[in-house]
């Protein structure tokens, strides 16, 4: 067990529902079609998947597929992160080459190389706040927030504790340079739709 695993487990032992119990309850709920549900700091968030949101996810996925096999790319797949009850279903996740599932059959946050979150109006505060802190605490090397409302991408690199020490902003229409990161490519944004 790693330090990150210990921090996830400790967050679940305070006499409240565990992430597994919360997700089991979610599966029994009538979540409307077209909504994404995830748990951030013990709170359940559901947000509609808009066309623009999906178009950005698909664009990023296709660009990553030019370099990485499909098996290393995930979208809306639960991964547990450090902190208080954090079970995220990130918009796009790139796993390390030799990523392994844990004993519960889920991908390990320690094997996440790159995360992309496309901002939804209802959950933007999570992407810029607690999710960013959890990704940094897990040591995710590259975290990109794509914001169709501001028409900017915010790149976070060099995680340290619960923050990223480097932040770069790129307006839509200009490539996000990931060549010096573990991702190793420039991500085009010219076709990203905006709100």
C-alpha positions in Angstrom: 0.0 0.0 0.0 1.3 3.5 -0.9 1.0 6.8 1.0 -1.7 7.9 -1.5 -3.6 4.6 -0.8 -3.3 5.2 2.9 -4.7 8.8 2.5 -7.6 7.6 0.5 -8.4 4.8 3.1 -8.0 7.2 6.1 -10.5 9.6 4.5 -13.0 6.8 4.3 -12.8 5.6 8.0 -14.5 8.4 9.8 -17.8 6.5 10.4 -19.5 7.9 7.4 -20.4 6.3 4.1 -17.4 5.1 2.0 -16.9 6.0 -1.6 -18.1 2.5 -2.6 -21.3 2.9 -0.6 -21.9 6.4 -2.1 -21.4 5.1 -5.6 -23.6 2.1 -4.9 -26.4 4.5 -3.8 -25.8 6.6 -6.9 -26.3 3.5 -9.1 -29.7 3.0 -7.5 -30.7 6.6 -8.1 -32.5 7.6 -11.3 -29.7 9.8 -12.7 -31.1 11.5 -15.8 -29.7 10.3 -19.1 -27.0 12.6 -20.4 -25.8 13.5 -16.9 -22.4 12.7 -15.4 -22.2 12.0 -11.6 -19.1 12.1 -9.5 -18.2 12.6 -5.8 -16.0 15.5 -4.8 -15.1 15.9 -1.1 -18.1 13.6 -0.1 -20.7 15.6 -2.1 -22.4 14.2 -5.1 -22.4 16.4 -8.2 -24.4 15.8 -11.4 -23.9 17.9 -14.5 -25.5 17.6 -17.9 -23.1 16.8 -20.8 -23.7 19.5 -23.4 -22.7 19.2 -27.0 -19.8 21.6 -26.7 -18.6 19.7 -23.7 -18.6 16.4 -25.6 -17.1 18.0 -28.7 -14.1 19.2 -26.7 -13.7 15.8 -25.0 -13.8 14.0 -28.4 -11.3 16.4 -29.9 -8.8 15.9 -27.1 -9.3 12.1 -27.2 -8.7 12.0 -30.9 -5.5 14.0 -30.6 -4.2 11.8 -27.9 -5.1 8.7 -29.9 -2.6 9.8 -32.5 0.1 9.0 -30.0 -1.4 6.6 -27.4 -3.3 3.3 -27.6 -7.0 3.4 -26.6 -6.4 1.2 -23.6 -4.4 4.0 -21.9 -7.2 6.6 -22.4 -10.3 6.7 -20.2 -13.3 9.0 -20.1 -15.9 9.2 -17.3 -14.3 6.2 -15.5 -14.2 6.4 -11.7 -10.8 6.8 -10.2 -10.4 7.4 -6.4 -8.1 10.3 -5.4 -6.6 11.4 -2.1 -8.6 13.7 0.2 -12.1 13.4 1.7 -14.2 11.0 -0.4 -13.0 11.9 -3.8 -14.2 9.6 -6.6 -13.8 11.4 -9.9 -14.9 10.5 -13.4 -12.6 12.8 -15.3 -13.4 13.9 -18.8 -10.2 12.5 -20.2 -7.5 10.5 -18.4 -4.2 9.2 -19.8 -2.8 6.3 -17.8 0.9 5.3 -17.6 2.1 2.7 -19.9 2.2 -0.1 -17.3 -0.9 1.0 -15.3 -2.5 -1.6 -13.2 -5.9 -1.8 -11.6 -6.0 -2.1 -7.8 -7.4 -5.0 -5.8 -10.9 -3.5 -6.2 -10.7 -3.6 -10.0 -10.2 0.2 -10.4 -7.4 2.2 -12.0 -5.0 3.6 -9.5 -4.5 7.4 -9.3 -0.8 6.8 -9.0 -0.8 5.6 -12.6 -2.5 8.8 -14.0 -0.2 10.8 -16.2 -2.6 13.5 -17.6 -6.1 14.6 -16.7 -8.4 16.9 -18.8 -11.5 18.5 -17.2 -13.8 20.5 -19.4 -15.6 23.1 -17.3 -19.4 22.8 -16.8 -21.1 25.9 -15.4 -22.5 24.0 -12.5 -19.2 22.3 -11.4 -16.5 24.8 -12.4 -15.6 25.4 -8.8 -14.6 21.7 -8.5 -12.3 21.8 -11.5 -10.4 24.9 -10.3 -10.5 23.9 -6.6 -10.8 20.5 -4.9 -10.2 18.4 -8.0 -7.0 20.4 -8.7 -5.9 19.8 -5.1 -6.6 16.1 -5.3 -4.8 15.7 -8.6 -1.8 17.5 -7.2 -1.9 15.4 -4.0 -1.9 12.2 -6.1 1.1 13.4 -8.1 -0.7 13.7 -11.4 2.1 15.4 -13.5 -0.2 17.3 -15.9 -3.7 18.7 -15.3 -5.5 20.7 -18.0 -8.7 22.7 -17.4 -10.5 23.5 -20.7 -12.9 26.4 -20.1 -15.4 27.0 -22.9 -16.8 30.0 -21.0 -13.5 31.9 -20.7 -12.3 30.4 -24.0 -9.0 29.4 -22.3 -7.1 26.4 -21.3 -5.3 26.4 -17.9 -2.4 24.0 -17.8 -1.1 22.9 -14.3 2.2 21.1 -14.0 4.8 20.2 -11.4 2.6 19.0 -8.5 3.8 19.6 -5.0 1.7 18.6 -2.0 -1.9 19.8 -2.8 -1.0 22.3 -5.4 0.7 22.8 -8.8 3.7 25.0 -8.9 3.4 26.0 -12.6 0.3 27.4 -14.3 0.0 28.5 -18.0 -3.0 29.9 -19.7 -3.6 29.5 -23.4 -6.5 31.0 -25.3 -8.6 28.9 -27.7 -7.1 28.9 -31.1 -3.5 28.5 -29.9 -1.9 25.1 -29.2 -1.3 24.0 -25.6 2.3 23.0 -25.6 2.6 19.7 -23.7 5.8 18.6 -25.5 8.0 19.1 -22.4 5.6 17.2 -20.2 5.1 13.4 -20.0 2.2 13.8 -22.5 4.8 14.8 -25.2 2.6 16.6 -27.8 1.0 19.9 -28.6 -2.7 19.9 -28.2 -4.6 21.9 -30.8 -7.5 24.0 -29.6 -8.6 25.7 -32.9 -11.7 23.6 -33.1 -12.7 23.8 -29.5 -16.3 25.2 -29.4 -17.2 27.8 -26.7 -20.3 28.9 -24.8 
